Amino acid sequence: MKKETKKVFMAIFLLSCCIVKIGEIVIQLQEIKDRTVILKNRIKGKFDERKTIQRV
């Protein structure tokens, strides 16, 4: 193989690795968002329970 084709293959390989890493980070961010939404809903639920108890 020529040096130029090796460089092209290396560039493509590095780009694909970067795309995979970015994908993993996006998935992790999505999971964190889901967790925070669940936690917020739980906290809201606790406050709602307290309000209903106070009303009674």
C-alpha positions in Angstrom: 0.0 0.0 0.0 1.1 3.6 -0.7 1.7 6.0 2.1 -1.2 8.2 0.9 -3.8 5.4 1.1 -2.5 4.4 4.6 -3.1 8.0 5.7 -6.6 8.0 4.2 -7.4 4.8 6.0 -6.1 6.1 9.3 -8.1 9.3 8.9 -11.3 7.3 8.2 -10.5 5.0 11.2 -10.0 7.9 13.6 -13.2 9.6 12.3 -15.2 6.5 12.9 -13.8 6.1 16.4 -14.7 9.8 17.2 -18.3 9.2 15.9 -18.6 6.1 18.1 -17.3 8.0 21.1 -19.7 10.9 20.5 -22.6 8.4 20.2 -21.7 6.9 23.5 -21.6 10.3 25.2 -25.0 11.2 23.8 -26.5 8.0 25.1 -25.0 8.6 28.5 -26.4 12.2 28.6 -29.8 10.8 27.6 -29.7 8.3 30.5 -28.7 11.1 32.9 -31.7 13.2 31.7 -34.0 10.2 32.2 -32.7 9.7 35.7 -33.1 13.3 36.7 -36.7 13.3 35.4 -37.5 10.2 37.4 -35.9 11.8 40.5 -37.8 15.1 40.0 -41.1 13.1 39.6 -40.4 11.2 42.9 -39.7 14.5 44.7 -42.9 16.0 43.3 -44.7 12.9 44.3 -43.5 13.2 47.9 -44.5 16.8 48.1 -47.9 16.0 46.6 -48.4 13.3 49.3 -47.5 15.8 52.0 -50.1 18.3 50.6 -52.8 15.7 50.5 -52.0 14.6 54.1 -52.2 18.3 55.3 -55.5 18.8 53.6 -57.1 15.9 55.4 
